[in-house]
C-alpha cells in the first residue's frame, strides 16, 4: 500500500485586509491621498500596471502605493497631470517593489523616482528561493499566497472593473511585511549588504536603445537578402507610425509574421499583398495602399541605401566545446573556474549566474591568454558588483596566475 505525501494548503489572500483600496482619479482624491501618505510612516510599497500588448509604449495606467498608517491608493495616471507632489512625499523613505526593473523606467518617465529601493524578488533570489514570483515568495515567507489572474489585462480600460482593482491592491498589500521578513533572513545569512548593492545596481540601470530595432522582428532569420530586409524595415517603420498615432500596440496593427511574409513574397501590387493571409483583415485592407507604398519604397531603393545584412558586432567567443582546439590554456583555466564557482554557489545557496555572469568569466579567461589583465578592474568594467568581486576576484586572479600551461 503506497502513501502519497500531502501538503497543507496555503491560504490565498483574496481581499485587502483593510477593505477596498481608494481609487484616486480626481484632483480632490489625489490631494487627499497625498495628505494621508505624508502622515503615514515607513517605506512605500509600489507597483504599477501597464497595457502591454494593447497600447503603444509602456506607460503605466495604474500606480499602486501603500504605506503603513495611510492605506493603499490606486492612482489613475490618466487623471493626474503632474506627479511632483507625490514624488516629494515619497522621497521620505524607501520604495519597496517586486521586480523593480519592470517598473522603474515607466515610473521615471512619469516623474516618479525613488531615492532608495528594496526589491523583494532580488532578495528572494539572493536567499536561494527556486521560485521568485510574488505569490511564491509570499507563500514562503508569510504563509499566504496571491492570485494572479489579472496580470495581463488591458489596464487602459476605463472604468476599471472592481475585481481588477482588488488584484492591484493585493499586489502591494504584503510587500511591507515581506520586506521585513526578507531583511531578517538576509541579515541572518550575511547577505543584506549584497542585497543593497544589487538594489543600487538595478536603480542605476537605464533602458538600452538598440540600433535598428526593426531587426528584432520575429522570424527575421528567414529574410536572407538586403532588399527583403529593406521591406522589413519599411513595413516595421510604417507600423510604428500607425501604432503611435492610434496608441495601439504594434502587434495589433500588423503581426510580425505579416511583415516577414511580405518581405519574402515581395508583392508588387495591392492585390498580391492582400493575398497574404495576415493582410486580409478589414483594417489592413483599408491600409493596403499605405502598406504597399512602404513596400514599393523598399523595392526601389538604390543598392547603396539598402540596410546591411548584419550590424557590426564585437567578435563572439567560440563555443566552449572547441576551446581545447582553439585556446587550450583558456579551456584549462575555465574548467578550474567552473569547479570553483560551482562550489561557491553551493556554499551560498545561489545559482552561479547570481554570483557572476558566466559570460563575463569566459571572456575574462579568454582575453587573459593574450593580454595582461587587472582582474578587479576588468570585473568593475563589466558591472560586477563589489560583493561579487569579494567572492571571486582573488581566486580568478590566482587561476590566471598559476595555470600557465594547458
ZIFEN-V276487 format. One record per residue. RES is the residue in three letters. PHI is phi as a letter, one per 30 degrees, with the letter a starting at -180 (* if undefined). PSI is psi in radians with two decimals (NA if undefined). OMEGA is omega in whole degrees, -180 to 180 (999 if undefined). Layout:
# ZIFEN-V276487
res=<RES	RES>
phi=<PHI	PHI>
psi=<PSI	PSI>
omega=<OMEGA	OMEGA>
This chain:
# ZIFEN-V276487
res=<UNK	UNK	UNK	UNK	UNK	UNK	UNK	UNK	UNK	UNK	UNK	UNK	UNK	UNK	UNK	UNK	UNK	UNK	UNK	UNK	UNK	UNK	UNK	UNK	UNK	UNK	UNK	UNK	UNK	UNK	UNK	UNK	UNK	UNK	UNK	UNK	UNK	UNK	UNK	UNK	UNK	UNK	UNK	UNK	UNK	UNK	UNK	UNK	UNK	UNK	UNK	UNK	UNK	UNK	UNK	UNK	UNK	UNK	UNK	UNK	UNK	UNK	UNK	UNK	UNK	UNK	UNK	UNK	UNK	UNK	UNK	UNK	UNK	UNK	UNK	UNK	UNK	UNK	UNK	UNK	UNK	UNK	UNK	UNK	UNK	UNK	UNK	UNK	UNK	UNK	UNK	UNK	UNK	UNK	UNK	UNK	UNK	UNK	UNK	UNK	UNK	UNK	UNK	UNK	UNK	UNK	UNK	UNK	UNK	UNK	UNK	UNK	UNK	UNK	UNK	UNK	UNK	UNK	UNK	UNK	UNK	UNK	UNK	UNK	UNK	UNK	UNK	UNK	UNK	UNK	UNK	UNK	UNK	UNK	UNK	UNK	UNK	UNK	UNK	UNK	UNK	UNK	UNK	UNK	UNK	UNK	UNK	UNK	UNK	UNK	UNK	UNK	UNK	UNK	UNK	UNK	UNK	UNK	UNK	UNK	UNK	UNK	UNK	UNK	UNK	UNK	UNK	UNK	UNK	UNK	UNK	UNK	UNK	UNK	UNK	UNK	UNK	UNK	UNK	UNK	UNK	UNK	UNK	UNK	UNK	UNK	UNK	UNK	UNK	UNK	UNK	UNK	UNK	UNK	UNK	UNK	UNK	UNK	UNK	UNK	UNK	UNK	UNK	UNK	UNK	UNK	UNK	UNK	UNK	UNK	UNK	UNK	UNK	UNK	UNK	UNK	UNK	UNK	UNK	UNK	UNK	UNK	UNK	UNK	UNK	UNK	UNK	UNK	UNK	UNK	UNK	UNK	UNK	UNK	UNK	UNK	UNK	UNK	UNK	UNK	UNK	UNK	UNK	UNK	UNK	UNK	UNK	UNK	UNK	UNK	UNK	UNK	UNK	UNK	UNK	UNK	UNK	UNK	UNK	UNK	UNK	UNK	UNK	UNK	UNK	UNK	UNK	UNK	UNK	UNK	UNK	UNK	UNK	UNK	UNK	UNK	UNK	UNK	UNK	UNK	UNK	UNK	UNK	UNK	UNK	UNK	UNK	UNK	UNK	UNK	UNK	UNK	UNK	UNK	UNK	UNK	UNK	UNK	UNK	UNK	UNK	UNK	UNK	UNK	UNK	UNK	UNK	UNK	UNK	UNK	UNK	UNK	UNK	UNK	UNK	UNK	UNK	UNK	UNK	UNK	UNK	UNK	UNK	UNK	UNK	UNK	UNK	UNK	UNK	UNK	UNK	UNK	UNK	UNK	UNK	UNK	UNK	UNK	UNK	UNK	UNK	UNK	UNK	UNK	UNK	UNK	UNK	UNK	UNK	UNK	UNK	UNK	UNK	UNK	UNK	UNK	UNK	UNK	UNK	UNK	UNK	UNK	UNK	UNK	UNK	UNK	UNK	UNK	UNK	UNK	UNK	UNK	UNK	UNK	UNK	UNK	UNK	UNK	UNK	UNK	UNK	UNK	UNK	UNK	UNK	UNK	UNK	UNK	UNK	UNK	UNK	UNK	UNK	UNK	UNK	UNK	UNK	UNK	UNK	UNK	UNK	UNK	UNK	UNK	UNK	UNK>
phi=<*	c	c	c	d	c	c	d	d	d	d	c	d	c	b	e	d	c	j	e	d	d	d	c	b	b	d	d	d	d	d	d	d	e	d	d	d	d	d	d	b	i	d	c	d	b	a	a	b	c	b	e	i	c	c	d	i	b	d	d	c	a	b	c	b	b	b	e	i	b	j	c	b	c	c	d	d	d	c	b	d	b	c	d	d	d	d	d	d	d	d	d	a	d	c	c	b	c	i	d	e	d	c	d	d	d	d	d	d	c	i	c	b	d	d	b	b	b	c	d	d	d	e	d	d	d	d	i	d	d	c	b	d	e	d	d	d	d	d	d	c	c	i	b	c	b	d	b	d	c	d	c	d	d	d	d	e	b	d	d	d	d	d	d	d	d	e	d	d	d	d	c	e	c	d	d	d	d	d	d	d	d	d	d	d	d	d	d	c	h	c	d	d	e	d	d	d	d	d	d	d	d	d	d	d	b	e	c	c	d	d	h	d	d	d	c	e	d	j	d	d	d	c	c	b	d	d	d	d	d	d	e	e	d	d	d	d	d	d	d	d	d	d	d	d	c	h	b	e	e	d	d	c	a	d	e	e	d	d	d	d	d	d	d	d	h	d	c	b	d	d	d	d	d	d	d	e	d	c	d	d	e	d	d	d	d	c	e	d	d	d	d	d	d	d	d	e	d	d	c	d	d	e	d	c	d	d	d	d	b	d	e	b	d	d	d	d	d	e	e	d	c	d	e	d	d	a	d	d	d	d	d	d	d	d	d	d	d	d	d	d	d	d	d	d	d	d	c	h	b	d	e	d	d	d	a	d	e	d	d	d	d	d	e	d	d	d	d	d	b	b	d	b	d	d	e	d	d	d	d	d	c	i	d	d	e	d	d	d	e	d	c	d	d	d	d	d	d	d	d	d	c	c	c	b	d>
psi=<2.18	2.64	2.20	2.25	2.44	2.57	2.39	2.47	2.27	2.21	2.57	2.20	2.10	-0.28	2.55	2.44	-0.49	0.23	3.14	2.43	2.78	2.19	2.15	1.77	0.36	2.85	-0.72	-0.83	-0.54	-0.79	-0.64	-0.71	-0.73	-0.78	-0.77	-0.72	-0.65	-0.58	-0.22	-3.06	2.67	-3.03	2.95	2.15	2.27	2.45	2.94	2.63	2.40	-3.07	0.82	2.32	-0.10	-0.82	2.83	2.38	-2.93	0.70	2.60	2.39	-0.06	2.37	2.15	2.29	2.27	2.46	2.43	2.43	-0.06	-0.69	-2.92	2.39	2.28	1.80	2.20	1.84	-0.39	-0.21	-0.01	2.10	-0.52	2.10	0.24	-0.64	-0.73	-0.73	-0.67	-0.74	-0.75	-0.10	-0.16	-0.34	3.14	2.59	2.25	2.23	2.86	1.98	1.10	-0.54	-0.47	-0.51	-0.44	-0.75	-0.96	-0.65	-0.74	-0.70	-0.43	0.17	0.31	1.93	2.03	2.67	-0.89	2.71	2.82	2.19	1.94	-0.44	-0.82	-0.75	-0.73	-0.66	-0.80	-0.47	0.07	0.27	2.43	-0.67	2.24	0.27	2.78	-0.74	-0.72	-0.66	-0.71	-0.62	-0.72	-0.82	-0.53	-0.11	0.40	2.55	3.07	2.62	2.54	0.61	-0.20	0.32	-0.39	0.56	2.95	1.65	0.02	-0.12	2.36	2.34	2.69	2.30	2.62	-0.60	-0.58	-0.71	-0.67	-0.81	-0.81	-0.72	-0.68	-0.42	-0.42	-0.07	-0.72	-0.01	-0.65	-0.86	-0.66	-0.74	-0.65	-0.81	-0.73	-0.64	-0.74	-0.77	-0.68	-0.67	-0.77	-0.62	0.12	0.69	0.13	-0.71	-0.68	-0.78	-0.79	-0.60	-0.67	-0.71	-0.76	-0.67	-0.82	-0.74	-0.50	-0.20	2.56	2.75	2.44	2.10	1.84	2.47	2.60	1.10	-0.36	-0.38	-0.17	0.14	2.24	2.27	0.07	-0.32	-0.29	-0.24	2.06	-0.06	2.83	-0.63	-0.78	-0.58	-0.64	-0.65	-0.78	-0.84	-0.83	-0.69	-0.70	-0.81	-0.69	-0.72	-0.73	-0.75	-0.77	-0.80	-0.73	-0.75	-0.55	-0.01	0.91	2.62	2.39	-0.63	-0.35	-0.17	-0.88	2.33	2.71	-0.67	-0.71	-0.75	-0.80	-0.73	-0.68	-0.67	-0.60	-0.74	-0.37	1.11	2.38	-0.20	2.83	-0.66	-0.75	-0.64	-0.78	-0.25	-0.28	2.23	-0.76	-0.25	0.17	-0.20	2.83	-0.76	-0.75	-0.46	-0.69	-0.53	0.16	-0.69	-0.59	-0.80	-0.74	-0.63	-0.72	-0.74	-0.80	-0.67	-0.78	-0.65	-0.40	0.06	2.43	2.65	-0.57	-0.34	0.02	2.53	2.56	2.70	-0.59	2.60	2.63	2.43	2.62	2.61	2.45	2.58	2.57	2.77	2.54	-0.50	-0.31	0.20	-0.66	-0.63	-0.75	-0.64	1.36	-0.55	-0.77	-0.65	-0.75	-0.77	-0.67	-0.66	-0.78	-0.72	-0.69	-0.71	-0.75	-0.83	-0.63	-0.75	-0.71	-0.74	-0.72	-0.68	-0.71	0.13	0.87	2.59	2.59	-0.71	-0.30	-0.39	-0.79	2.49	2.17	-0.58	-0.54	-0.73	-0.78	-0.81	-0.71	-0.87	-0.57	-0.85	-0.60	-0.21	-0.25	-0.30	2.30	2.35	2.31	1.81	-0.86	-0.74	-0.69	-0.78	-0.71	-0.77	-0.40	0.38	0.48	2.18	2.77	-0.74	-0.62	-0.71	-0.67	-0.56	-0.58	-0.44	-0.79	-0.78	-0.68	-0.67	-0.77	-0.71	-0.76	-0.71	-0.56	-0.44	1.73	-0.06	2.65	NA>
omega=<-178	179	179	-180	177	-179	179	179	179	-179	180	177	-175	-179	177	-176	-179	-177	-177	178	-180	173	-176	-177	174	177	-179	-178	178	179	177	178	178	-178	-178	178	180	-180	179	-178	177	-176	180	172	-171	172	179	179	-180	180	-179	-178	179	-176	180	178	-176	178	173	175	171	177	-179	178	177	176	178	-180	-180	-178	-178	-180	178	-169	180	-177	179	-180	-178	-178	-171	-178	-175	180	178	179	179	178	-175	174	-175	-175	-180	173	-180	178	161	-174	-176	-176	180	-170	-171	-178	178	177	179	179	180	176	-180	-175	-178	172	175	180	167	-178	-175	176	179	178	180	177	-180	180	171	179	179	-179	-172	170	-172	-179	-180	-178	177	177	-178	-172	-172	178	178	-179	-175	172	-177	-171	-177	-172	-176	180	174	-175	171	179	174	-4	178	179	-177	180	176	-180	176	177	-178	179	-178	179	178	-175	-171	-174	180	178	-180	179	178	-180	-180	177	177	-179	178	178	-179	-178	179	180	-176	179	177	-178	-178	176	177	179	180	179	179	-178	-178	-177	175	-179	178	179	-175	174	177	-179	178	180	178	177	-178	179	-176	178	177	-177	-166	-180	-172	179	179	174	177	176	176	-178	-176	176	178	180	178	178	178	-179	179	-178	180	-177	-178	-178	176	175	-179	-179	177	176	180	-178	173	-180	178	178	-178	180	178	180	-179	-175	179	179	-179	-179	177	179	179	178	-177	175	175	-172	-174	179	-173	-179	-177	-178	-179	172	178	-178	-170	180	177	178	-177	177	178	179	-179	178	180	-177	-177	177	172	-177	-178	-178	178	179	176	180	179	174	175	-179	177	-179	179	174	176	176	-176	-176	178	177	180	-180	-172	-177	-174	179	178	180	-180	179	-180	177	178	-179	179	178	179	-176	177	179	179	180	179	180	-176	178	-179	168	-179	-175	174	177	175	179	-179	-179	177	179	-180	-178	178	-175	176	-178	-175	178	-179	-174	173	-174	168	-171	179	179	179	-179	178	180	179	172	172	-174	-178	-179	178	179	179	-179	-167	-169	-176	-178	177	176	-180	179	-180	-175	-172	177	-174	175	-180	999>
